[in-house]
């Protein structure tokens, strides 16, 4: 996704800088070329269509390749993301060589298509150079002949020099426009992918007549099985029967990759069970209004994320109407004085994007902030992953 955003940014920059200046320079130079060179400027009626046809053919050839390459980028990024996020799992099962081969195959596939696309794009530059030097030879040859034979009456040396200058401006403006078109070709595919992500709607929707109140914090798993993809051969969870009464505190212990996080994500309906039913407060989670359910099922994730701003603003993610007194009572250590407590809440993170590093020195650390984002929500179910 980062590559797509960069492509769109670069395309936009080229459009506002070159795509406006290039056509104006082309039109002005074309008019002045005919005004100064007369019939000698007819060469432009040959070179400009030739360049246009070449550019269209190049764009038609590379567009499908770029579309295919960006899809293959997804497989490459998935391979990297899986290895980074599940590094311990890969090492636990001694799968380093397999993952290395999988990444190598995905990278080679991207390289092969990208190299082919770049080779086709490379034809654009020789075509431009050919037209530039062809116009130069034509203007110098026939211009010199006209100057000598007419003794400067039909065309003088100054007009011929101006003609050369305008011909270079025309061809340079065409070269700039070709660069813009190539960049737009790449960016159009990236823009479509970005729009697909922004317009994607969740497959998890509230039912037509949803339940809007969670009666209590009881949780029931009735023969639940789950797999992340319909085509997956193995279940991540299989035949889970678990019953937790409201008010109980239960710890689930298992090794890395044993689907503990998957289990709790089914409770807040971040995923739907493939088989069986998950119930909260005696009601199937698929019968609840999503917002009402997730308001009552608070989760502290393994990787806690803090957003830019003060600690106060982060705590209000759980309850936007939380008062300073509530936050001081739940988060600030008892030995701190009220003035020091308010100063702690006002501490601003030094990073401008989501992260965790800058919060380590606050009493209780990053877990304390996540815990209280959970706590202020006054949830019926609290899950600590």
Number of C-alpha atoms within 10 A of each C-alpha: 14 8 12 18 15 13 21 20 13 14 23 17 13 19 18 10 12 17 20 12 14 21 16 13 16 20 13 13 21 19 12 17 26 16 13 19 22 14 10 18 21 12 14 18 10 12 18 15 11 14 20 13 11 17 23 12 13 18 20 12 14 22 17 13 17 22 17 15 19 21 13 18 18 14 18 20 15 14 18 16 12 13 18 11 10 14 13 13 16 18 11 12 8 11 12 14 10 11 16 13 11 15 19 14 14 18 17 12 16 20 15 11 18 18 12 14 20 13 12 15 17 12 13 20 12 10 15 21 14 13 18 18 12 14 21 16 13 14 22 16 11 13 23 17 13 20 17 15 12 12 12 14 10 14 21 18 15 11 19 22 16 15 27 21 14 24 24 17 19 23 22 18 22 20 21 16 22 23 20 22 19 19 18 21 20 22 23 19 22 23 16 13 18 17 11 11 11 9 9 9 9 6 8 12 12 16 12 9 9 14 18 13 14 23 13 16 20 19 22 21 22 16 16 20 20 22 19 15 11 9 7 9 8 11 14 17 20 15 14 18 14 12 13 14 14 15 11 11 9 9 9 9 8 9 8 12 14 13 13 16 16 18 21 18 17 19 26 24 18 13 17 21 23 16 16 16 20 26 20 27 18 14 18 16 26 22 17 24 19 20 12 15 24 19 19 22 23 24 22 18 14 10 12 14 17 23 17 16 17 16 22 21 16 20 25 18 17 21 17 14 11 15 13 13 12 12 21 19 13 17 22 22 12 11 8 12 12 14 8 12 20 17 12 19 20 14 14 17 19 12 14 9 12 13 15 17 14 14 20 11 9 15 14 14 14 19 20 18 25 22 23 21 24 26 19 21 21 16 20 19 25 18 20 15 16
